[in-house]
Amino acid sequence: MPPPETQTADESLRNNSFSLMEPSEDLFRTMIDQIPILAWSCRPDGPTEFLNQRWLDYTGLSLEESLGWGWKTAIHPEDLVKLTETWASVLAYVR
C-alpha cells in the first residue's frame, strides 16, 4: 500500500473502507459461530465459502476439509446422491 501522502482520494477511501470492514467481518464471524445451528454460505456456482464453528464441530472436519465441495464427505452416502441432485437443480434454477 502506498504511503498516505501519495494515495489518490479513491485509494485512500478504498483502503479506509477495507480497514473498517475487517472488525465488522470479525464480529460477524463471532456472532455466527455463537448461534445454536449449523450455518454456511456458498458461492453462486455452488461450493461453500463459509461454515460456522458449530458445523465444523458437528462434522469433525476442519475448515480446509469442508470448504469448496469438501463438505460432501460429511453427508451420509445414502443421502448424498439425492442431495447433490437437489443442489444441482437449485444452482441451475438461480443461474
ChimeraX commands (.cxc) that place a marker at each C-alpha (Angstrom):
marker #1 position 0.00,0.00,0.00 radius 0.5
marker #1 position 1.44,3.41,-0.92 radius 0.5
marker #1 position 2.10,5.89,1.90 radius 0.5
marker #1 position -0.94,8.08,2.68 radius 0.5
marker #1 position 0.66,11.19,1.18 radius 0.5
marker #1 position 0.96,9.50,-2.25 radius 0.5
marker #1 position -2.50,7.93,-2.34 radius 0.5
marker #1 position -5.27,9.28,-4.51 radius 0.5
marker #1 position -8.56,10.14,-2.85 radius 0.5
marker #1 position -10.12,6.94,-4.27 radius 0.5
marker #1 position -7.25,4.78,-2.99 radius 0.5
marker #1 position -7.47,6.37,0.43 radius 0.5
marker #1 position -11.24,5.86,0.59 radius 0.5
marker #1 position -10.92,2.23,-0.54 radius 0.5
marker #1 position -8.18,1.49,2.00 radius 0.5
marker #1 position -10.16,3.13,4.81 radius 0.5
marker #1 position -13.27,1.18,3.81 radius 0.5
marker #1 position -11.38,-2.12,3.93 radius 0.5
marker #1 position -9.93,-1.18,7.32 radius 0.5
marker #1 position -13.44,-0.53,8.64 radius 0.5
marker #1 position -14.78,-3.82,7.22 radius 0.5
marker #1 position -12.23,-6.04,8.98 radius 0.5
marker #1 position -13.67,-5.54,12.50 radius 0.5
marker #1 position -17.19,-5.97,11.09 radius 0.5
marker #1 position -16.24,-9.27,9.47 radius 0.5
marker #1 position -14.66,-10.48,12.72 radius 0.5
marker #1 position -17.80,-9.52,14.64 radius 0.5
marker #1 position -20.00,-11.26,12.06 radius 0.5
marker #1 position -17.94,-14.48,12.31 radius 0.5
marker #1 position -18.08,-14.34,16.11 radius 0.5
marker #1 position -21.86,-13.91,16.08 radius 0.5
marker #1 position -22.43,-16.69,13.52 radius 0.5
marker #1 position -20.18,-19.03,15.49 radius 0.5
marker #1 position -22.36,-18.46,18.58 radius 0.5
marker #1 position -25.74,-19.34,17.08 radius 0.5
marker #1 position -27.02,-22.82,18.01 radius 0.5
marker #1 position -27.41,-24.08,14.44 radius 0.5
marker #1 position -25.19,-25.20,11.59 radius 0.5
marker #1 position -24.58,-22.24,9.27 radius 0.5
marker #1 position -22.81,-21.91,5.95 radius 0.5
marker #1 position -22.77,-19.86,2.79 radius 0.5
marker #1 position -21.94,-20.83,-0.75 radius 0.5
marker #1 position -20.68,-19.07,-3.82 radius 0.5
marker #1 position -23.18,-18.63,-6.68 radius 0.5
marker #1 position -21.64,-21.60,-8.52 radius 0.5
marker #1 position -22.21,-23.90,-5.52 radius 0.5
marker #1 position -19.10,-24.57,-3.41 radius 0.5
marker #1 position -19.05,-23.44,0.21 radius 0.5
marker #1 position -17.08,-20.37,1.19 radius 0.5
marker #1 position -18.03,-20.17,4.87 radius 0.5
marker #1 position -19.03,-22.67,7.55 radius 0.5
marker #1 position -19.53,-21.79,11.18 radius 0.5
marker #1 position -17.67,-23.40,14.06 radius 0.5
marker #1 position -20.73,-25.41,15.10 radius 0.5
marker #1 position -20.76,-27.07,11.64 radius 0.5
marker #1 position -17.07,-27.91,11.97 radius 0.5
marker #1 position -17.57,-29.30,15.49 radius 0.5
marker #1 position -20.60,-31.35,14.42 radius 0.5
marker #1 position -18.93,-32.89,11.38 radius 0.5
marker #1 position -15.45,-33.25,12.84 radius 0.5
marker #1 position -13.97,-31.81,9.65 radius 0.5
marker #1 position -11.53,-28.93,9.53 radius 0.5
marker #1 position -12.35,-25.73,7.70 radius 0.5
marker #1 position -9.88,-26.67,4.96 radius 0.5
marker #1 position -11.52,-30.10,4.55 radius 0.5
marker #1 position -15.00,-28.57,4.42 radius 0.5
marker #1 position -14.58,-25.66,2.03 radius 0.5
marker #1 position -15.41,-25.95,-1.65 radius 0.5
marker #1 position -17.07,-29.32,-2.19 radius 0.5
marker #1 position -15.32,-30.98,0.76 radius 0.5
marker #1 position -18.48,-30.71,2.89 radius 0.5
marker #1 position -19.89,-33.65,0.91 radius 0.5
marker #1 position -17.72,-36.04,2.93 radius 0.5
marker #1 position -19.89,-35.24,5.97 radius 0.5
marker #1 position -23.08,-36.42,4.23 radius 0.5
marker #1 position -24.26,-39.99,4.64 radius 0.5
marker #1 position -23.66,-41.91,1.37 radius 0.5
marker #1 position -27.36,-42.86,1.11 radius 0.5
marker #1 position -28.31,-39.17,1.21 radius 0.5
marker #1 position -25.52,-37.78,-0.94 radius 0.5
marker #1 position -26.95,-38.64,-4.38 radius 0.5
marker #1 position -30.33,-37.01,-3.72 radius 0.5
marker #1 position -28.74,-34.02,-2.00 radius 0.5
marker #1 position -26.30,-33.50,-4.88 radius 0.5
marker #1 position -29.12,-33.72,-7.44 radius 0.5
marker #1 position -31.24,-31.24,-5.48 radius 0.5
marker #1 position -28.33,-28.85,-5.05 radius 0.5
marker #1 position -27.54,-29.04,-8.79 radius 0.5
marker #1 position -31.16,-28.21,-9.63 radius 0.5
marker #1 position -31.12,-25.21,-7.28 radius 0.5
marker #1 position -27.92,-23.94,-8.87 radius 0.5
marker #1 position -29.36,-24.39,-12.37 radius 0.5
marker #1 position -32.53,-22.52,-11.37 radius 0.5
marker #1 position -30.73,-19.48,-9.94 radius 0.5
marker #1 position -28.39,-19.04,-12.89 radius 0.5
marker link #1:1,2 radius 0.2
marker link #1:2,3 radius 0.2
marker link #1:3,4 radius 0.2
marker link #1:4,5 radius 0.2
marker link #1:5,6 radius 0.2
marker link #1:6,7 radius 0.2
marker link #1:7,8 radius 0.2
marker link #1:8,9 radius 0.2
marker link #1:9,10 radius 0.2
marker link #1:10,11 radius 0.2
marker link #1:11,12 radius 0.2
marker link #1:12,13 radius 0.2
marker link #1:13,14 radius 0.2
marker link #1:14,15 radius 0.2
marker link #1:15,16 radius 0.2
marker link #1:16,17 radius 0.2
marker link #1:17,18 radius 0.2
marker link #1:18,19 radius 0.2
marker link #1:19,20 radius 0.2
marker link #1:20,21 radius 0.2
marker link #1:21,22 radius 0.2
marker link #1:22,23 radius 0.2
marker link #1:23,24 radius 0.2
marker link #1:24,25 radius 0.2
marker link #1:25,26 radius 0.2
marker link #1:26,27 radius 0.2
marker link #1:27,28 radius 0.2
marker link #1:28,29 radius 0.2
marker link #1:29,30 radius 0.2
marker link #1:30,31 radius 0.2
marker link #1:31,32 radius 0.2
marker link #1:32,33 radius 0.2
marker link #1:33,34 radius 0.2
marker link #1:34,35 radius 0.2
marker link #1:35,36 radius 0.2
marker link #1:36,37 radius 0.2
marker link #1:37,38 radius 0.2
marker link #1:38,39 radius 0.2
marker link #1:39,40 radius 0.2
marker link #1:40,41 radius 0.2
marker link #1:41,42 radius 0.2
marker link #1:42,43 radius 0.2
marker link #1:43,44 radius 0.2
marker link #1:44,45 radius 0.2
marker link #1:45,46 radius 0.2
marker link #1:46,47 radius 0.2
marker link #1:47,48 radius 0.2
marker link #1:48,49 radius 0.2
marker link #1:49,50 radius 0.2
marker link #1:50,51 radius 0.2
marker link #1:51,52 radius 0.2
marker link #1:52,53 radius 0.2
marker link #1:53,54 radius 0.2
marker link #1:54,55 radius 0.2
marker link #1:55,56 radius 0.2
marker link #1:56,57 radius 0.2
marker link #1:57,58 radius 0.2
marker link #1:58,59 radius 0.2
marker link #1:59,60 radius 0.2
marker link #1:60,61 radius 0.2
marker link #1:61,62 radius 0.2
marker link #1:62,63 radius 0.2
marker link #1:63,64 radius 0.2
marker link #1:64,65 radius 0.2
marker link #1:65,66 radius 0.2
marker link #1:66,67 radius 0.2
marker link #1:67,68 radius 0.2
marker link #1:68,69 radius 0.2
marker link #1:69,70 radius 0.2
marker link #1:70,71 radius 0.2
marker link #1:71,72 radius 0.2
marker link #1:72,73 radius 0.2
marker link #1:73,74 radius 0.2
marker link #1:74,75 radius 0.2
marker link #1:75,76 radius 0.2
marker link #1:76,77 radius 0.2
marker link #1:77,78 radius 0.2
marker link #1:78,79 radius 0.2
marker link #1:79,80 radius 0.2
marker link #1:80,81 radius 0.2
marker link #1:81,82 radius 0.2
marker link #1:82,83 radius 0.2
marker link #1:83,84 radius 0.2
marker link #1:84,85 radius 0.2
marker link #1:85,86 radius 0.2
marker link #1:86,87 radius 0.2
marker link #1:87,88 radius 0.2
marker link #1:88,89 radius 0.2
marker link #1:89,90 radius 0.2
marker link #1:90,91 radius 0.2
marker link #1:91,92 radius 0.2
marker link #1:92,93 radius 0.2
marker link #1:93,94 radius 0.2
marker link #1:94,95 radius 0.2
view
